[in-house]
Amino acid sequence: STMTSEQQEDVKQKIKALLGAGHEHRLAEHWAEAESKYIEVLSWDHKNLDAYFGLGEVYFERKEYAQAKETFTYLLKLIQSQEAGDESVSAFSSPLTTSQINEAYFDYAICLQATDDNEGANKQLKILIDRDPKNPKYLDKAVELGILLKERVPAQEAFNALKNVNPDNQKLDSLQEQINELK
């Protein structure tokens, strides 16, 4: 069923209003209200990036890691197929900013770690560090996961990069000791 341009404009305005309300509720930490606004957006536009991002963040903030993981998995698949040109951005959705996409990758990695998938978390983090190689928050997490997974070389590489971008980091000595203890 194709919409007339007027109908399409109406839906666009409705979605814009719902997203605005969702974001306000999320900032105010009204998680249930935010969740219902984002879900309503998805009922109108089932590939809306903003709504998936908002919903993922709501579940993440509520520490509902399994639901957050599912939401981010879908969101990142959608983004990857859009970046590859296999999928067009929906008419009712604006592309996410680089920092939103990176935040989705990072929070997804944390969800994977929280649900005992350190390997998966590490994999997402590698993608993320390719996208943003000098971010101390990401490098710090990569060192932590490298140590957890007892992967000495990747842990040391992430550590060296972290030390370069963040030489005053108070944890550097203790992290290096932990890496040295890896066999």
N, C-alpha and C positions, 0 to 999 in steps of 0.2 A: 504494500500500500504506500503510494507516494503522497507526500504532504504538499499542499500548496505552499507558496512562499510565505503567505501570512501565517499559516499554521506552524510552519517551521520557525518563524520569528517568535511566535508565542511560546513554543517549546523552549527556544533558546533563552528567552527572558525568564521563563519559569525555572529552568535549570540554573541560570545565573543567580537567581534569588535564593534557590535552595542551597547552592554551593556557598553563597555568602553567609547564609544562616548556619550552615554546617561548620564553616571555618570559625565563626564567632563562638558557637557553642564549644568547639574544640579548644579555642584559646581560653575560654572560661572554665574548661575542664568539666563541662556538662556532657559527659561521654555518651549517655543513652540518647540524648536529644541530637547530638552530632551524628551518631550512628544512624538514626532514623532518617535524617536529612540526606545523608550520603546514599543510603539504600534507596530512598525515593528517587534520587537522581538516576541511579543505575536502572530503576524500573523504566525510566524514559529513554535512557541512553546506556546500553549495557557495555559500552567500551569507553566510558568517560574516565580519563586518566586522573583528573582532579578528585573525582569521587573515590576511586580506588586508593589513591594516595592518602586522602583524608581518613578513609575507613581503616586502612592499614595502620596509620598513626594512632587512631582511636584504640584499636585492639592492642597495639604495642604499648601505649601509655597505661592501659588497663592490665598489662602483663598477661593478656590472653594470647600467648605466643603461638599456639597452634593456629588460631584464626588469623592472626597477623601474618604468619608464615604463608598461609594459603592465599591471602589477599595480595601480599607482595610478590609471591610466585607468579600470580596471574598478571599483575601490573607490569612486572619486569619482562615477562614474555611478550606482552603487548608492546612495550617500549622497544624491545629488541627487534620485533618484527617491523615496527614503524621505522626504526633507524636503518634497517636493511631494505626498506622500501617495499616490503611484502604486504604491508597492512597500512591503510590510510588512517590518519587521525580523524576521529569522528567529527562531524560538522558542529557538534555541540560541546566540544572539548578543546581547550587550548593546550598546546604542548607544555609539558612540565619544564621548569627551569633546570639547568645543569645541577644546581645545588639540591633541588628537590629529588632529582633522579639519584644523585649520590647518597642523599639521606635515606632513600628507599633501599638502596643496596646495603648501606651500613646497618639499618634497622633489621633488614632481612637476615644479615649475617648474625646479628645479636639474637634474633629469634631462633635461628638454627642452633647456635651455641646453647641457648636456654632450653632447647628441646633435645639436648645431648647429641647434636650432629656437628662436632667440631670440624670434621673434614669438610662438610658442606659450607660451614661458616668461613673456613679458610679459603675455599674456592671462590666464594663471593667477594671476599676481601681482596683477593688477587685481581679480580676484574676491576674492583673499585680503585685499587692503587694504580692500575694502568690508566684509569680515567683521571686520577688526581694524585700524582706521585709524591707530592710534597706536603700532604696533609698529616700533621702530627697525630691527630686523633686516630686516623686509619692505620698509620704506621705502628703506633703504640699497641693497637689491638692485634696487628699482625705479629708483633713480637710476642705478645701474650699467647696467641694461638700456636705460634711456632714452638714455644716452650711447652705448652700443654701437650702438643702432638709429638714432642721430642724430635722435632725437625731442626737440627742444629744449623744447617747452612741457610735455609730460608729465614730462620729466626735472626741469625747474625746479619744477613743482608738487610732485613727490615730494621734491625737495630742501628746499623751504620747509617741508613737513610734518615732514621729518626734523630740520631745524634747530629747529623748535618743540619737538619731544619730546626732542631730544638735543643741546642747544646746546653741550655741551662736546666733542662729537665732533671728534677731531683731524683728520679727513679733510675737514672742511667746506670749507676754503679751496681745497684742491686740486680737490674736486668742482665747486665753483662755477666755477673757472677752466676746467675741462673743458667745462662746460655753455656758458660764454661763447664757447668756440671753435667750438661747433656753429653751422653756418650755417642 
